[in-house]
Amino acid sequence: MKLGKIIRWEFRQNVSSKQFLTITILIPAFIGLAVFAATRIAGGDLQEISEPPPPVIIAVFLAIILFLGAFMSGVMTLYAVMKEKQSRAAEMMLSSVSAWELMTGKMIGLGLTGLIQVATWGGTAYIVAGLFFPISLASLTLVHWISYPLYFLLGFLFIASIFGTVGAASKDIHSGGAVGLAGVIPYLPMIFAGLIITQPDTLWVRIAAFIPPFTPSIMMLRIGAVPLASEGARFVPTWEIGLTLLSLAVGTFLMMRFAAKVFEVGMLMTGKSASLRELWRWGLRGNS
């Protein structure tokens, strides 16, 4: 199982890196200790709120954490691909494994790393928030616990595929605006988060939820906001959750195939970044 070996190698490499340890463990631990010390110095006077926050606050906060985890892992994929391209290491790898196996293993390995980051950040945020609010995850329903991880996993793979495609087709991190565009596309729903939360059932929001780059953020916000914003509505219809997950899964698979083909061609080219026309041709045809 070459794919399994690549996943394990990528996972071990990233988990043992100083950057991962700093971002995932040291910074959250420092923030948690600082907040705890501040509450002790204040003599516990900071905890004045007796009512727990509404479920939508918890849902939106989780959506933001999940998005940031996927985004940061996608950036890690971008830098990893560019590093291998500049060192020419990918040429030797592609002699023994396929571009699909190499790219997929890299994204899944980094995805597992991202899950650990999200779990650590979420746990830290939960503990810190508990110092100020009588917060409880009991307000989250089974729909949240099932759908959120699925949206995160598929959303991460889609975002990682975008960043991997840009990394394989770019000369360096400073070449062109494709790197910035790769980050803006999945972030767009967060710009309209206020509208999505207050009007989660409007037609344009429901349609946008079926467009793969926007699906994870929009649906996580909708699932948390519908009970608060819509009279008589208790949850997003199950069929919408199922269909958006299906469209995201299909879109993610196609994007990963596209990224693998670009990776196969782009990693063997140096000296210039690919134009959008070249990138599109590579993604559709590969080396053929």
Secondary structure, 3 states (H helix, E strand, C coil): CHHHHHHHHHHHHHHCCHHHHHHHHHHHHHHHHHHHHHHHHCCCCCCCCCCCCCHHHHHHHHHHHHHHHHHHHHHHHHHHHHHHHHHCHHHHHCCCCCHHHHHHHHHHHHHHHHHHHHHHHHHHHHHHHHCCCCCCHHHCCHHHHHHHHHHHHHHHHHHHHHHHHHHHHCCCCCCCCHHHHHHHHHHHHHHCHHHHHHCCCCHHHHHHCCCCCCHHHHHHHHHHHHHHHCCCCCCCCHHHHHHHHHHHHHHHHHHHHHHHHHHHHHCCCCCCCCCHHHHHHHHHHCCC
